[in-house]
Amino acid sequence: GENVEQHPSTLSVQEGDSAVIKCTYSDSASNYFPWYKQELGKRPQLIIDIRSNVGEKKDQRIAVTLNKTAKHFSLHITETQPEDSAVYFCAAKGSNYKLTFGKGTLLTVNP
Amino acid sequence: DVKVTQSSRYLVKRTGEKVFLECVQDMDHENMFWYRQDPGLGLRLIYFSYDVKMKEKGDIPEGYSVSREKKERFSLILESASTNQTSMYLCASMTGLVYEQYFGPGTRLTVT
């Protein structure tokens, strides 16, 4: 089955700096790669996603890049703010509707 | 606005008890999912259902079963709860057209 590796497990940055979280996947048939943000005590929520026919997607301060050849994708957050502090999960979707999640990255933005 | 609700936020059960966790969504989504979330392990899929009465095993189905008698409701059943099933349980739903999964608030289950 699909295996998704996510790094780093924790990331601490200063407010205003950039943050990058990286994921690799194993199944070359995977075609959809979402990123979820989970604030403390809250449910995970989708923040951005990318499909396999696109290399990069941006939404204001967040962007996702996908390298299908290398089977890795990354989340980039620029000009980080304290409210960006949360756990971020990457995921990959294969040929059915099942998502396989990474283990998560705890991002802390220090004021 | 999609709404996914779960029957309890916190639940404490004894070892050996049968436990029912219920999830209800109000957006007529075909697909529903049950995950457990443990620190350092991320979200792991237990079971999912792509239609009424249809189910498929996820990555960690052992010790669990599910029921989907109506489209809006997906139940997770622990036949005989054990202490290693102490966890946060999250339900999610999704249409077949857009792959975004909408999560419920979670049920924190403690088995003593």
Contacts between the chains, C-beta under 8 A, distances in Angstrom:
chain1	res1	chain2	res2	distance
A	1	B	59	7.0
A	6	B	42	7.6
A	9	B	40	7.4
A	32	B	99	5.2
A	34	B	99	7.0
A	34	B	100	7.1
A	34	B	101	7.9
A	42	B	105	8.0
A	43	B	90	7.0
A	43	B	103	4.1
A	43	B	104	6.5
A	43	B	105	5.4
A	43	B	106	6.3
A	44	B	43	7.2
A	44	B	90	7.4
A	44	B	103	5.1
A	45	B	103	7.3
A	46	B	100	4.9
A	46	B	101	7.3
A	49	B	99	7.1
A	49	B	100	7.2
A	89	B	42	6.1
A	89	B	43	6.4
A	93	B	99	6.0
A	96	B	50	7.8
A	96	B	56	7.7
A	97	B	31	5.1
A	97	B	48	6.9
A	97	B	50	6.2
A	97	B	94	6.5
A	97	B	96	7.1
A	97	B	99	7.4
A	98	B	45	6.3
A	98	B	48	6.3
A	98	B	56	7.8
A	98	B	58	6.9
A	99	B	33	7.9
A	99	B	45	7.3
A	99	B	99	7.9
A	99	B	101	6.5
A	100	B	45	7.5
A	100	B	59	7.6
A	101	B	35	8.0
A	101	B	42	4.7
A	101	B	43	4.3
A	101	B	44	7.5
A	102	B	42	5.8
A	103	B	40	6.3
A	103	B	41	6.1
A	103	B	42	4.0
A	104	B	40	7.9
A	104	B	42	5.0
